[in-house]
């Protein structure tokens, strides 16, 4: 569902990502972890078609992101770490706009269900500028879920969420993967990765340190580094 082959990204003299290849199959949730500046957001933004790769091939649901940008983007949802909502649109108008762009069938019913799930039903007439940081995050997630994308790209999705929102997000990521979606979740919250992800990709200074099932990650680092927790593994892989 997600294929990254020989991906490089260079900004002037800075090599942000170097020789990165990995795949995410339907039903898998890939946890993308690494220090600040490791290349995580660059990778997600390139998959979303926002940043052009310096080299390599990236595809989403069988569509090359560079050569078929519209087809690729129609199959994915990208939620950045600070979603740029439309400040003058209400919560309900955000969902109506998204439904129109992606031609969602039965949009009102789906929107109502999502708003109930994320405790935004009472805010349908509230403009985005009046929402708290956490509510804006929930709104972005609802818009991303509305059109049932085949691929989810979530960059620090727990930012600002309350405990109910965190639980709902973690549950719904797994539900969508169980229904055939592929997801990448970038997070510094290692407990989130342990709770939700089936696979892990560790980046450090733009270079892949590990990529594979989370069970293989534990086995590898316990054998090689005597690291038994994800926190221990993170530091062993990135220092």
Secondary structure, DSSP 8 states (H G I E B T S, - for coil): -EEEEEEEEEETTEEEEEEEEEEE-TT-EEEEE-STTSSHHHHHHHHTTSS--SEEEEEETTEETTTSHHHHHTTEEEE-TT----TTSBHHHHHHHHHHHHT-TTHHHHHHHHHHHTT-GGGTTSBGGGS-HHHHHHHHHHHHHHTT-SEEEEESTTTT--HHHHHHHHHHHHHHHHTT-EEEEE-S-HHHHHHH-SEEEEEETTEEEEEEEHHHHHHHHHHHH---SHHHHHHHHH-
